[in-house]
């Protein structure tokens, strides 16, 4: 199969909190990924997914979200760090799929108001990614002091982040292509 | 335990690539009888279609 086929790499914004600054980070990553040749992307805002909370797991699968993840060759998760962890809603959404993730690449973008840029939430997400069958890359993007990285209107104030997102994207694209080849061509048997 | 019949893509009619086995633990009484006693769970096979790129699964 030709690898000229476009890759679909959606960006999942992992919080529904009002006033979330992670939205600016997610928009920036989506915009920068969209500039990469051969990549199609879109922002998936978990606040807009009407999942019930009286059940969990694949029983509450959302048809559109499932279709987006099925189509995806890789994912980006943009997660703020709340009390050293990720939002409960992000886990609720991620758990609604399983087969859709298997042997696909994932990169994680951490966001925090403090100096550590979501490093703790990224570490907490890694074992979850592994159990979902996703393959993590070793580049992260850490938006520390996010209130200084973006203006209130979402304008990027620190241009160094575009270079970090570019490095992260290149690694993610490589892994996405490699895993697509593996899923399609390399047999377990 | 493994299912050695090639899975065929229902749309493309081409052989799919079996690229993953996942061990799934279950509390469902119907599934418990099918669990691999040595592994303690059910093996699900994941297959991807080389022609159209989408995936499918089945129980091993």
gemmi code that builds the backbone of each chain (N, CA, C; Angstrom):
import gemmi

chains = {
    "A": [
        ("UNK", (0.843, -1.200, 0.000), (0.000, 0.000, 0.000), (0.882, 1.254, 0.000)),
        ("UNK", (0.452, 2.227, -0.721), (1.203, 3.463, -0.783), (1.080, 4.220, 0.536)),
        ("UNK", (2.165, 4.818, 0.962), (2.099, 5.614, 2.175), (1.855, 7.071, 1.854)),
        ("UNK", (1.396, 7.334, 0.621), (1.002, 8.693, 0.284), (-0.411, 8.980, 0.790)),
        ("UNK", (-1.097, 7.936, 1.260), (-2.416, 8.165, 1.834), (-2.300, 9.109, 3.021)),
        ("UNK", (-3.258, 10.014, 3.133), (-3.215, 10.974, 4.240), (-3.376, 10.249, 5.571)),
        ("UNK", (-2.723, 10.777, 6.566), (-2.912, 10.314, 7.941), (-3.991, 11.178, 8.586)),
        ("UNK", (-4.844, 10.562, 9.371), (-5.820, 11.324, 10.143), (-5.397, 11.297, 11.603)),
        ("UNK", (-5.117, 12.463, 12.148), (-4.611, 12.561, 13.529), (-5.457, 13.581, 14.296)),
        ("UNK", (-6.539, 13.133, 14.911), (-7.356, 14.071, 15.683), (-6.689, 14.458, 17.002)),
        ("UNK", (-7.061, 15.617, 17.485), (-6.551, 16.142, 18.756), (-7.709, 16.136, 19.758)),
        ("UNK", (-7.535, 15.401, 20.848), (-8.594, 15.293, 21.857), (-8.309, 16.287, 22.981)),
        ("UNK", (-9.224, 17.185, 23.196), (-9.100, 18.130, 24.307), (-9.740, 17.492, 25.533)),
        ("UNK", (-8.925, 17.215, 26.548), (-9.343, 16.352, 27.653), (-9.888, 17.030, 28.871)),
        ("UNK", (-10.634, 18.080, 28.712), (-11.259, 18.736, 29.869), (-12.522, 19.460, 29.438)),
        ("UNK", (-13.479, 19.504, 30.358), (-14.714, 20.254, 30.093), (-14.820, 21.478, 31.001)),
        ("UNK", (-13.758, 21.734, 31.755), (-13.843, 22.808, 32.744), (-14.022, 24.168, 32.062)),
        ("UNK", (-14.896, 24.988, 32.611), (-15.117, 26.332, 32.080), (-13.827, 27.152, 32.227)),
        ("UNK", (-13.516, 27.942, 31.234), (-12.331, 28.804, 31.289), (-11.036, 28.072, 31.049)),
        ("UNK", (-11.119, 26.867, 30.575), (-9.927, 26.017, 30.372), (-8.925, 26.682, 29.407)),
        ("UNK", (-7.688, 26.773, 29.845), (-6.632, 27.321, 28.976), (-6.099, 26.245, 28.029)),
        ("UNK", (-6.407, 25.001, 28.345), (-5.958, 23.912, 27.467), (-6.558, 24.034, 26.072)),
        ("UNK", (-7.668, 24.725, 25.970), (-8.285, 24.925, 24.653), (-7.322, 25.649, 23.718)),
        ("UNK", (-6.604, 26.638, 24.241), (-5.640, 27.366, 23.396), (-4.540, 26.419, 22.916)),
        ("UNK", (-4.063, 25.589, 23.833), (-3.002, 24.630, 23.474), (-3.517, 23.642, 22.430)),
        ("UNK", (-4.733, 23.165, 22.628), (-5.298, 22.183, 21.684), (-5.486, 22.807, 20.300)),
        ("UNK", (-5.923, 24.052, 20.277), (-6.091, 24.728, 18.979), (-4.749, 24.926, 18.288)),
        ("UNK", (-3.729, 25.290, 19.060), (-2.400, 25.475, 18.469), (-1.889, 24.167, 17.883)),
        ("UNK", (-2.011, 23.073, 18.629), (-1.516, 21.781, 18.144), (-2.290, 21.363, 16.893)),
        ("UNK", (-3.590, 21.568, 16.904), (-4.407, 21.216, 15.738), (-3.969, 22.034, 14.519)),
        ("UNK", (-3.752, 23.307, 14.730), (-3.334, 24.186, 13.631), (-1.970, 23.776, 13.079)),
        ("UNK", (-1.035, 23.486, 13.972), (0.318, 23.119, 13.523), (0.320, 21.742, 12.848)),
        ("UNK", (-0.429, 20.806, 13.403), (-0.518, 19.480, 12.771), (-1.126, 19.591, 11.380)),
        ("UNK", (-2.107, 20.466, 11.254), (-2.784, 20.648, 9.971), (-1.872, 21.202, 8.886)),
        ("UNK", (-0.764, 21.795, 9.294), (0.206, 22.322, 8.316), (1.136, 21.235, 7.795)),
        ("UNK", (1.148, 20.095, 8.454), (2.060, 19.016, 8.055), (1.526, 18.352, 6.783)),
        ("UNK", (2.417, 18.119, 5.846), (2.010, 17.493, 4.585), (1.431, 16.114, 4.845)),
        ("UNK", (0.313, 15.841, 4.209), (-0.272, 14.505, 4.312), (-0.970, 14.213, 5.624)),
        ("UNK", (-1.293, 15.254, 6.369), (-1.981, 15.047, 7.653), (-3.312, 15.792, 7.646)),
        ("UNK", (-4.348, 15.061, 8.011), (-5.653, 15.674, 8.248), (-5.914, 15.592, 9.743)),
        ("UNK", (-6.502, 16.623, 10.283), (-6.735, 16.632, 11.718), (-8.026, 17.357, 12.038)),
        ("UNK", (-8.494, 17.171, 13.241), (-9.597, 17.973, 13.761), (-9.553, 17.924, 15.268)),
        ("UNK", (-10.162, 18.907, 15.869), (-10.195, 18.997, 17.324), (-11.450, 18.306, 17.840)),
        ("UNK", (-11.253, 17.345, 18.744), (-12.385, 16.675, 19.389), (-12.469, 17.204, 20.819)),
        ("UNK", (-13.518, 17.918, 21.102), (-13.703, 18.530, 22.414), (-14.599, 17.612, 23.243)),
        ("UNK", (-14.051, 17.006, 24.296), (-14.846, 16.029, 25.057), (-16.040, 16.684, 25.741)),
        ("UNK", (-15.990, 17.995, 25.902), (-17.146, 18.686, 26.493), (-18.361, 18.608, 25.581)),
        ("UNK", (-18.124, 18.319, 24.312), (-19.237, 18.267, 23.354), (-19.734, 16.851, 23.099)),
        ("UNK", (-19.154, 15.887, 23.785), (-19.603, 14.502, 23.607), (-20.650, 14.180, 24.677)),
        ("UNK", (-21.867, 13.947, 24.263), (-22.929, 13.733, 25.256), (-22.974, 12.297, 25.766)),
        ("UNK", (-21.951, 11.905, 26.512), (-21.927, 10.539, 27.048), (-22.712, 10.467, 28.355)),
        ("UNK", (-23.486, 9.413, 28.547), (-24.190, 9.268, 29.825), (-23.208, 8.967, 30.948)),
        ("UNK", (-23.622, 9.222, 32.176), (-22.753, 8.915, 33.322), (-23.377, 7.850, 34.221)),
        ("UNK", (-24.445, 7.231, 33.777), (-25.051, 6.160, 34.571), (-24.577, 4.783, 34.116)),
        ("UNK", (-23.551, 4.767, 33.231), (-22.894, 3.529, 32.835), (-21.500, 3.937, 32.357)),
        ("UNK", (-20.690, 2.985, 31.972), (-19.321, 3.321, 31.572), (-18.786, 2.255, 30.635)),
        ("UNK", (-17.661, 2.565, 30.017), (-17.009, 1.593, 29.140), (-17.649, 1.560, 27.761)),
        ("UNK", (-17.439, 0.437, 27.079), (-17.911, 0.345, 25.694), (-19.438, 0.329, 25.586)),
        ("UNK", (-20.109, 0.124, 26.705), (-21.579, 0.145, 26.695), (-22.123, 1.520, 26.321)),
        ("UNK", (-21.306, 2.566, 26.509), (-21.801, 3.916, 26.220), (-21.089, 4.510, 25.000)),
        ("UNK", (-20.613, 3.629, 24.129), (-19.864, 4.096, 22.954), (-20.657, 5.148, 22.178)),
        ("UNK", (-19.989, 6.236, 21.815), (-20.598, 7.316, 21.039), (-20.231, 7.084, 19.577)),
        ("UNK", (-21.229, 6.948, 18.743), (-20.992, 6.504, 17.360), (-20.015, 7.417, 16.614)),
        ("UNK", (-20.174, 8.700, 16.766), (-19.308, 9.623, 16.018), (-17.872, 9.584, 16.542)),
        ("UNK", (-17.720, 9.561, 17.863), (-16.379, 9.484, 18.440), (-15.705, 8.177, 18.032)),
        ("UNK", (-16.455, 7.092, 18.099), (-15.913, 5.789, 17.699), (-15.458, 5.813, 16.241)),
        ("UNK", (-16.244, 6.434, 15.391), (-15.885, 6.505, 13.965), (-14.627, 7.352, 13.764)),
        ("UNK", (-14.508, 8.417, 14.528), (-13.309, 9.266, 14.408), (-12.056, 8.507, 14.845)),
        ("UNK", (-12.173, 7.739, 15.920), (-11.003, 7.003, 16.411), (-10.682, 5.842, 15.472)),
        ("UNK", (-11.712, 5.219, 14.922), (-11.484, 4.157, 13.942), (-10.725, 4.703, 12.736)),
        ("UNK", (-11.117, 5.862, 12.284), (-10.460, 6.477, 11.119), (-9.039, 6.941, 11.443)),
        ("UNK", (-8.796, 7.247, 12.706), (-7.516, 7.846, 13.095), (-6.348, 6.887, 12.907)),
        ("UNK", (-5.214, 7.430, 12.515), (-3.954, 6.692, 12.486), (-3.127, 6.972, 13.735)),
        ("UNK", (-3.439, 8.081, 14.395), (-2.747, 8.456, 15.625), (-3.644, 9.445, 16.353)),
        ("UNK", (-3.326, 9.669, 17.617), (-4.094, 10.619, 18.418), (-3.139, 11.570, 19.125)),
        ("UNK", (-3.640, 12.756, 19.374), (-2.980, 13.649, 20.328), (-3.974, 13.880, 21.460)),
        ("UNK", (-3.504, 13.721, 22.679), (-4.349, 14.045, 23.830), (-3.771, 15.281, 24.501)),
        ("UNK", (-4.590, 16.299, 24.607), (-4.190, 17.516, 25.311), (-4.894, 17.501, 26.657)),
        ("UNK", (-4.100, 17.398, 27.709), (-4.700, 17.256, 29.035), (-4.128, 18.264, 30.016)),
        ("UNK", (-5.008, 18.969, 30.696), (-4.522, 19.769, 31.822), (-4.235, 18.855, 33.004)),
        ("UNK", (-3.512, 19.401, 33.960), (-3.215, 18.633, 35.176), (-4.065, 19.187, 36.301)),
        ("UNK", (-5.007, 18.362, 36.774), (-5.863, 18.766, 37.891), (-5.496, 17.902, 39.097)),
        ("UNK", (-4.989, 18.499, 40.132), (-4.596, 17.741, 41.340), (-3.681, 16.560, 40.990)),
        ("UNK", (-2.734, 16.837, 40.112), (-1.731, 15.860, 39.644), (-2.311, 14.801, 38.702)),
        ("UNK", (-3.566, 14.913, 38.323), (-4.162, 13.869, 37.484), (-4.901, 14.439, 36.292)),
        ("UNK", (-5.484, 13.531, 35.521), (-6.296, 13.931, 34.369), (-7.758, 14.008, 34.794)),
        ("UNK", (-8.566, 14.606, 33.956), (-9.969, 14.778, 34.317), (-10.698, 13.439, 34.274)),
        ("UNK", (-11.663, 13.268, 35.156), (-12.474, 12.057, 35.157), (-13.227, 11.895, 33.849)),
        ("UNK", (-13.628, 13.012, 33.272), (-14.385, 12.932, 32.021), (-13.507, 12.403, 30.888)),
        ("UNK", (-12.235, 12.765, 30.880), (-11.340, 12.244, 29.830), (-11.271, 10.719, 29.923)),
        ("UNK", (-11.126, 10.186, 31.119), (-11.062, 8.724, 31.275), (-12.377, 8.079, 30.856)),
        ("UNK", (-13.461, 8.719, 31.207), (-14.800, 8.217, 30.852), (-14.933, 8.124, 29.330)),
        ("UNK", (-14.458, 9.143, 28.646), (-14.535, 9.167, 27.169), (-13.593, 8.111, 26.580)),
        ("UNK", (-12.350, 8.082, 27.054), (-11.374, 7.127, 26.501), (-11.848, 5.690, 26.684)),
        ("UNK", (-12.457, 5.390, 27.811), (-12.894, 4.016, 28.099), (-14.073, 3.570, 27.236)),
        ("UNK", (-14.684, 4.483, 26.510), (-15.846, 4.106, 25.692), (-15.434, 3.385, 24.408)),
        ("UNK", (-14.143, 3.349, 24.114), (-13.638, 2.632, 22.938), (-12.541, 1.671, 23.376)),
        ("UNK", (-12.239, 0.695, 22.532), (-11.077, -0.164, 22.776), (-10.466, -0.601, 21.449)),
        ("UNK", (-11.224, -1.350, 20.670), (-10.633, -1.880, 19.437), (-10.200, -0.753, 18.510)),
        ("UNK", (-10.823, 0.404, 18.658), (-10.511, 1.542, 17.803), (-9.078, 2.048, 17.993)),
        ("UNK", (-8.474, 1.741, 19.165), (-7.150, 2.294, 19.479), (-5.989, 1.372, 19.113)),
        ("UNK", (-6.273, 0.110, 18.891), (-5.206, -0.893, 18.931), (-4.091, -0.626, 17.908)),
        ("UNK", (-2.871, -0.604, 18.398), (-1.672, -0.393, 17.576), (-1.715, 0.929, 16.799)),
        ("UNK", (-2.180, 1.964, 17.460), (-2.118, 3.320, 16.888), (-1.250, 4.190, 17.792)),
        ("UNK", (-0.679, 5.214, 17.221), (0.252, 6.066, 17.959), (-0.504, 7.128, 18.750)),
        ("UNK", (0.100, 7.525, 19.859), (-0.484, 8.621, 20.642), (0.632, 9.496, 21.198)),
        ("UNK", (0.387, 10.784, 21.149), (1.270, 11.760, 21.777), (0.458, 12.563, 22.780)),
        ("UNK", (1.108, 12.948, 23.872), (0.381, 13.632, 24.944), (0.950, 15.033, 25.159)),
        ("UNK", (0.050, 15.982, 25.270), (0.402, 17.369, 25.533), (-0.121, 17.720, 26.923)),
        ("UNK", (0.776, 18.086, 27.812), (0.393, 18.447, 29.171), (0.292, 19.950, 29.325)),
        ("UNK", (-0.661, 20.372, 30.133), (-0.899, 21.804, 30.337), (-1.047, 22.062, 31.831)),
        ("UNK", (-0.349, 23.080, 32.320), (-0.539, 23.438, 33.726), (-0.261, 24.914, 33.940)),
        ("UNK", (-0.805, 25.415, 35.019), (-0.547, 26.805, 35.394), (0.811, 26.930, 36.070)),
        ("UNK", (1.307, 25.850, 36.619), (2.583, 25.857, 37.327), (3.752, 25.576, 36.404)),
        ("UNK", (4.917, 25.354, 37.015), (6.146, 25.266, 36.223), (6.405, 23.911, 35.568)),
        ("UNK", (5.619, 22.886, 35.877), (5.975, 21.543, 35.408), (5.293, 21.130, 34.112)),
        ("UNK", (4.393, 21.940, 33.615), (3.821, 21.729, 32.279), (3.080, 20.421, 32.110)),
        ("UNK", (2.436, 19.960, 33.166), (1.638, 18.736, 33.040), (2.451, 17.467, 33.005)),
        ("UNK", (3.684, 17.509, 33.480), (4.515, 16.292, 33.442), (3.892, 15.170, 34.266)),
        ("UNK", (3.234, 15.526, 35.373), (2.652, 14.474, 36.225), (1.422, 13.858, 35.584)),
        ("UNK", (0.641, 14.679, 34.900), (-0.537, 14.097, 34.251), (-0.112, 13.219, 33.071)),
        ("UNK", (0.958, 13.600, 32.406), (1.447, 12.762, 31.307), (1.889, 11.404, 31.848)),
        ("UNK", (2.639, 11.415, 32.935), (3.081, 10.141, 33.525), (1.890, 9.288, 33.949)),
        ("UNK", (0.843, 9.948, 34.443), (-0.344, 9.198, 34.870), (-1.131, 8.632, 33.691)),
        ("UNK", (-1.039, 9.285, 32.556), (-1.775, 8.801, 31.374), (-1.062, 7.638, 30.677)),
        ("UNK", (0.249, 7.546, 30.836), (0.998, 6.532, 30.068), (0.494, 5.103, 30.289)),
        ("UNK", (0.283, 4.646, 31.529), (-0.203, 3.262, 31.675), (-1.600, 3.061, 31.109)),
        ("UNK", (-2.398, 4.113, 31.110), (-3.745, 4.004, 30.520), (-3.627, 3.825, 29.003)),
        ("UNK", (-2.745, 4.593, 28.399), (-2.536, 4.483, 26.946), (-2.099, 3.062, 26.585)),
        ("UNK", (-1.184, 2.554, 27.374), (-0.657, 1.205, 27.116), (-1.770, 0.179, 27.166)),
        ("UNK", (-2.630, 0.247, 28.177), (-3.682, -0.753, 28.313), (-4.729, -0.627, 27.212)),
        ("UNK", (-4.880, 0.572, 26.655), (-5.826, 0.759, 25.548), (-5.244, 0.265, 24.222)),
        ("UNK", (-3.984, -0.145, 24.231), (-3.371, -0.653, 23.005), (-2.718, 0.425, 22.176)),
        ("UNK", (-2.671, 1.636, 22.713), (-2.008, 2.735, 21.998), (-0.496, 2.666, 22.216)),
        ("UNK", (0.240, 3.239, 21.297), (1.704, 3.230, 21.369), (2.164, 4.674, 21.565)),
        ("UNK", (2.793, 4.910, 22.699), (3.178, 6.293, 23.018), (4.498, 6.667, 22.353)),
        ("UNK", (4.610, 7.933, 22.029), (5.874, 8.438, 21.492), (6.679, 9.049, 22.640)),
        ("UNK", (7.948, 9.304, 22.388), (8.762, 9.839, 23.488), (8.979, 11.344, 23.418)),
        ("UNK", (8.226, 12.000, 22.582), (8.162, 13.466, 22.642), (6.856, 13.850, 23.315)),
        ("UNK", (6.919, 14.799, 24.235), (5.719, 15.415, 24.803), (5.810, 16.901, 24.491)),
        ("UNK", (4.704, 17.590, 24.679), (4.769, 19.047, 24.728), (4.246, 19.443, 26.098)),
        ("UNK", (5.005, 20.271, 26.784), (4.622, 20.699, 28.133), (4.347, 22.208, 28.128)),
        ("UNK", (3.088, 22.548, 28.276), (2.734, 23.966, 28.388), (2.746, 24.339, 29.866)),
        ("UNK", (3.895, 24.786, 30.349), (3.978, 25.267, 31.728), (3.534, 26.728, 31.759)),
        ("UNK", (3.090, 27.175, 32.904), (2.620, 28.566, 33.063), (1.776, 28.974, 31.867)),
        ("UNK", (0.753, 28.180, 31.600), (-0.027, 28.356, 30.367), (-0.633, 29.757, 30.279)),
        ("UNK", (-0.863, 30.368, 31.423), (-1.445, 31.715, 31.419), (-0.494, 32.737, 30.820)),
        ("UNK", (0.805, 32.365, 30.743), (1.777, 33.266, 30.116), (2.106, 32.831, 28.688)),
        ("UNK", (1.728, 31.622, 28.340), (2.012, 31.121, 26.986), (1.026, 31.674, 25.969)),
        ("UNK", (-0.202, 31.933, 26.428), (-1.247, 32.425, 25.534), (-1.883, 33.689, 26.131)),
        ("UNK", (-2.311, 34.577, 25.225), (-3.107, 35.720, 25.667), (-4.528, 35.244, 25.948)),
        ("UNK", (-5.313, 36.097, 26.542), (-6.703, 35.732, 26.865), (-7.470, 35.294, 25.622)),
        ("UNK", (-7.153, 35.920, 24.490), (-7.887, 35.588, 23.258), (-7.296, 34.367, 22.539)),
        ("UNK", (-6.308, 33.744, 23.135), (-5.747, 32.519, 22.564), (-4.508, 32.732, 21.707)),
        ("UNK", (-4.110, 33.991, 21.512), (-2.887, 34.241, 20.738), (-1.682, 33.647, 21.460)),
        ("UNK", (-0.821, 33.028, 20.670), (0.383, 32.446, 21.257), (1.373, 33.561, 21.583)),
        ("UNK", (1.847, 33.598, 22.803), (2.781, 34.642, 23.226), (4.223, 34.150, 23.232)),
        ("UNK", (4.395, 32.848, 23.285), (5.745, 32.279, 23.337), (5.945, 31.390, 22.097)),
        ("UNK", (6.611, 31.939, 21.111), (6.758, 31.241, 19.819), (7.599, 29.971, 19.910)),
        ("UNK", (8.318, 29.800, 21.019), (9.139, 28.585, 21.131), (8.267, 27.332, 21.126)),
        ("UNK", (6.996, 27.486, 21.466), (6.118, 26.309, 21.492), (5.873, 25.736, 20.099)),
        ("UNK", (5.905, 26.576, 19.072), (5.653, 26.034, 17.730), (6.772, 25.064, 17.342)),
        ("UNK", (7.988, 25.339, 17.748), (9.099, 24.430, 17.429), (8.939, 23.116, 18.194)),
        ("UNK", (8.498, 23.210, 19.437), (8.293, 21.981, 20.223), (7.170, 21.145, 19.614)),
        ("UNK", (6.107, 21.826, 19.179), (4.990, 21.092, 18.560), (5.453, 20.459, 17.247)),
        ("UNK", (6.321, 21.134, 16.538), (6.823, 20.598, 15.271), (7.631, 19.322, 15.514)),
        ("UNK", (8.498, 19.338, 16.497), (9.293, 18.139, 16.829), (8.381, 16.987, 17.250)),
        ("UNK", (7.434, 17.300, 18.096), (6.451, 16.323, 18.581), (5.669, 15.738, 17.394)),
        ("UNK", (5.239, 16.605, 16.476), (4.423, 16.161, 15.336), (5.216, 15.240, 14.429)),
        ("UNK", (6.476, 15.574, 14.196), (7.296, 14.741, 13.312), (7.439, 13.330, 13.872)),
        ("UNK", (7.678, 13.231, 15.158), (7.805, 11.913, 15.787), (6.480, 11.149, 15.723)),
        ("UNK", (5.398, 11.864, 15.966), (4.078, 11.222, 15.954), (3.726, 10.723, 14.548)),
        ("UNK", (4.045, 11.517, 13.544), (3.753, 11.133, 12.154), (4.574, 9.902, 11.767)),
        ("UNK", (5.829, 9.893, 12.164), (6.678, 8.719, 11.870), (6.075, 7.468, 12.498)),
        ("UNK", (5.678, 7.587, 13.757), (5.108, 6.427, 14.452), (3.775, 6.029, 13.834)),
        ("UNK", (2.986, 7.001, 13.423), (1.688, 6.696, 12.806), (1.875, 5.932, 11.497)),
        ("UNK", (2.844, 6.358, 10.688), (3.112, 5.663, 9.413), (3.630, 4.248, 9.667)),
        ("UNK", (4.519, 4.146, 10.636), (5.117, 2.846, 10.939), (4.060, 1.866, 11.445)),
        ("UNK", (3.203, 2.340, 12.322), (2.173, 1.459, 12.872), (1.095, 1.139, 11.839)),
        ("UNK", (0.813, 2.066, 10.947), (-0.146, 1.748, 9.879), (0.409, 0.615, 9.024)),
        ("UNK", (1.677, 0.716, 8.700), (2.307, -0.368, 7.927), (2.212, -1.677, 8.711)),
        ("UNK", (2.499, -1.613, 9.994), (2.453, -2.831, 10.801), (1.059, -3.421, 10.897)),
        ("UNK", (0.079, -2.558, 11.120), (-1.302, -3.069, 11.242), (-1.741, -3.755, 9.957)),
        ("UNK", (-1.307, -3.191, 8.847), (-1.798, -3.680, 7.573), (-0.954, -4.823, 6.990)),
        ("UNK", (0.333, -4.857, 7.331), (1.238, -5.746, 6.618), (1.982, -6.761, 7.474)),
        ("UNK", (2.118, -6.513, 8.746), (2.946, -7.413, 9.564), (2.039, -8.263, 10.437)),
        ("UNK", (2.139, -9.558, 10.230), (1.219, -10.478, 10.906), (1.796, -10.966, 12.215)),
        ("UNK", (0.924, -11.183, 13.151), (1.305, -11.752, 14.441), (1.603, -13.241, 14.327)),
        ("UNK", (1.027, -13.865, 13.306), (1.120, -15.331, 13.180), (2.478, -15.785, 12.667)),
    ],
    "B": [
        ("UNK", (-5.702, -22.639, 20.596), (-6.726, -21.632, 20.906), (-6.842, -20.625, 19.764)),
        ("UNK", (-5.715, -20.351, 19.096), (-5.746, -19.328, 18.053), (-6.581, -19.791, 16.864)),
        ("UNK", (-7.255, -18.835, 16.264), (-8.055, -19.113, 15.085), (-7.159, -18.890, 13.873)),
        ("UNK", (-6.852, -19.972, 13.141), (-5.881, -19.845, 12.064), (-6.514, -19.542, 10.710)),
        ("UNK", (-7.854, -19.459, 10.658), (-8.485, -19.079, 9.407), (-8.280, -17.588, 9.184)),
        ("UNK", (-7.831, -17.244, 7.986), (-7.634, -15.830, 7.689), (-8.976, -15.105, 7.731)),
        ("UNK", (-8.992, -13.970, 8.343), (-10.211, -13.182, 8.355), (-10.285, -12.408, 7.052)),
        ("UNK", (-11.450, -12.404, 6.438), (-11.619, -11.721, 5.154), (-12.374, -10.420, 5.383)),
        ("UNK", (-11.946, -9.395, 4.700), (-12.634, -8.107, 4.783), (-14.014, -8.247, 4.129)),
        ("UNK", (-15.068, -7.942, 4.865), (-16.404, -8.111, 4.291), (-16.685, -7.158, 3.131)),
        ("UNK", (-15.959, -6.060, 3.081), (-16.192, -5.102, 1.990), (-15.264, -5.350, 0.807)),
        ("UNK", (-13.968, -5.520, 1.112), (-12.962, -5.578, 0.043), (-12.711, -7.005, -0.453)),
        ("UNK", (-13.124, -7.983, 0.349), (-12.886, -9.380, -0.020), (-11.401, -9.695, -0.154)),
        ("UNK", (-10.611, -9.080, 0.707), (-9.186, -9.421, 0.737), (-8.872, -9.955, 2.134)),
        ("UNK", (-7.788, -10.711, 2.212), (-7.376, -11.221, 3.515), (-6.965, -10.062, 4.409)),
        ("UNK", (-7.369, -10.137, 5.665), (-6.978, -9.104, 6.620), (-5.686, -9.536, 7.315)),
        ("UNK", (-5.010, -8.559, 7.883), (-3.772, -8.846, 8.599), (-4.044, -8.936, 10.101)),
        ("UNK", (-3.727, -10.071, 10.666), (-3.893, -10.296, 12.105), (-2.663, -9.725, 12.809)),
        ("UNK", (-2.827, -8.566, 13.452), (-1.645, -7.891, 13.999), (-1.636, -7.800, 15.515)),
        ("UNK", (-2.685, -8.277, 16.180), (-2.687, -8.128, 17.630), (-3.607, -9.152, 18.282)),
        ("UNK", (-3.185, -9.690, 19.410), (-4.059, -10.449, 20.310), (-4.126, -9.682, 21.620)),
        ("UNK", (-5.323, -9.508, 22.122), (-5.462, -8.822, 23.422), (-6.183, -9.738, 24.395)),
        ("UNK", (-5.645, -9.807, 25.598), (-6.275, -10.602, 26.649), (-7.307, -9.733, 27.352)),
        ("UNK", (-8.544, -10.169, 27.322), (-9.639, -9.398, 27.920), (-10.176, -10.170, 29.108)),
        ("UNK", (-10.114, -9.570, 30.283), (-10.690, -10.191, 31.470), (-12.163, -9.825, 31.536)),
        ("UNK", (-12.978, -10.756, 31.937), (-14.410, -10.497, 31.920), (-15.063, -11.020, 33.182)),
        ("UNK", (-16.158, -10.377, 33.553), (-16.981, -10.883, 34.662), (-18.318, -11.388, 34.125)),
        ("UNK", (-18.473, -11.330, 32.816), (-19.715, -11.784, 32.196), (-19.780, -13.306, 32.266)),
        ("UNK", (-20.833, -13.821, 32.879), (-20.908, -15.269, 33.101), (-20.926, -16.040, 31.787)),
        ("UNK", (-21.497, -15.462, 30.736), (-21.530, -16.142, 29.438), (-20.120, -16.287, 28.854)),
        ("UNK", (-19.307, -15.252, 29.076), (-17.953, -15.263, 28.520), (-16.982, -16.095, 29.355)),
        ("UNK", (-17.288, -16.230, 30.653), (-16.338, -16.902, 31.550), (-16.037, -18.324, 31.086)),
        ("UNK", (-17.047, -18.998, 30.545), (-16.854, -20.362, 30.086), (-15.916, -20.458, 28.896)),
        ("UNK", (-15.741, -19.359, 28.198), (-14.878, -19.361, 27.014), (-13.474, -18.854, 27.325)),
        ("UNK", (-13.253, -18.505, 28.574), (-11.936, -17.960, 28.927), (-10.866, -19.034, 28.801)),
        ("UNK", (-9.711, -18.622, 28.371), (-8.555, -19.521, 28.316), (-8.110, -19.790, 29.753)),
        ("UNK", (-8.176, -21.033, 30.224), (-7.868, -21.287, 31.636), (-6.425, -20.943, 32.000)),
        ("UNK", (-5.532, -21.053, 31.035), (-4.128, -20.757, 31.325), (-3.853, -19.268, 31.440)),
        ("UNK", (-4.681, -18.477, 30.755), (-4.460, -17.037, 30.729), (-5.461, -16.280, 31.594)),
        ("UNK", (-6.573, -16.915, 31.864), (-7.559, -16.292, 32.740), (-8.492, -15.310, 32.065)),
        ("UNK", (-8.491, -15.283, 30.768), (-9.371, -14.344, 30.065), (-9.621, -14.798, 28.641)),
        ("UNK", (-10.271, -13.938, 27.896), (-10.600, -14.234, 26.498), (-9.598, -13.520, 25.597)),
        ("UNK", (-9.148, -14.243, 24.587), (-8.244, -13.621, 23.618), (-9.073, -13.051, 22.470)),
        ("UNK", (-8.900, -11.763, 22.223), (-9.518, -11.153, 21.055), (-8.439, -10.874, 20.015)),
        ("UNK", (-8.709, -11.265, 18.794), (-7.789, -11.009, 17.680), (-8.189, -9.707, 16.998)),
        ("UNK", (-7.183, -8.902, 16.674), (-7.432, -7.661, 15.940), (-6.834, -7.783, 14.545)),
        ("UNK", (-7.634, -7.428, 13.581), (-7.256, -7.559, 12.174), (-7.429, -6.204, 11.482)),
        ("UNK", (-6.531, -5.911, 10.556), (-6.652, -4.675, 9.771), (-6.671, -5.024, 8.291)),
        ("UNK", (-7.455, -4.284, 7.556), (-7.619, -4.535, 6.129), (-6.560, -3.760, 5.354)),
        ("UNK", (-5.672, -4.444, 4.646), (-4.625, -3.726, 3.908), (-5.191, -2.814, 2.830)),
        ("UNK", (-6.339, -3.164, 2.306), (-6.848, -2.379, 1.179), (-7.512, -1.086, 1.636)),
        ("UNK", (-8.352, -1.182, 2.671), (-9.086, 0.023, 3.088), (-8.616, 0.559, 4.430)),
        ("UNK", (-7.775, -0.195, 5.137), (-7.139, 0.353, 6.332), (-7.956, 0.267, 7.612)),
        ("UNK", (-9.194, -0.148, 7.545), (-9.973, -0.190, 8.772), (-9.792, -1.540, 9.470)),
        ("UNK", (-10.342, -1.658, 10.657), (-10.051, -2.830, 11.471), (-11.275, -3.634, 11.851)),
        ("UNK", (-11.031, -4.824, 12.358), (-12.110, -5.690, 12.835), (-11.535, -6.603, 13.901)),
        ("UNK", (-12.396, -7.176, 14.727), (-11.912, -8.089, 15.746), (-12.797, -9.318, 15.788)),
        ("UNK", (-12.233, -10.375, 16.360), (-13.009, -11.577, 16.610), (-12.358, -12.307, 17.784)),
        ("UNK", (-13.131, -13.176, 18.356), (-12.604, -13.977, 19.455), (-11.726, -15.085, 18.890)),
        ("UNK", (-10.598, -15.316, 19.525), (-9.677, -16.346, 19.033), (-10.271, -17.725, 19.221)),
    ],
}
model = gemmi.Model(1)
for chain_id, residues in chains.items():
    chain = gemmi.Chain(chain_id)
    for i, (resn, *xyz) in enumerate(residues, 1):
        res = gemmi.Residue()
        res.name, res.seqid = resn, gemmi.SeqId(i, " ")
        for name, pos in zip(("N", "CA", "C"), xyz):
            atom = gemmi.Atom()
            atom.name, atom.element = name, gemmi.Element(name[0])
            atom.pos, atom.b_iso = gemmi.Position(*pos), 0.0
            res.add_atom(atom)
        chain.add_residue(res)
    model.add_chain(chain)
structure = gemmi.Structure()
structure.add_model(model)
structure.setup_entities()
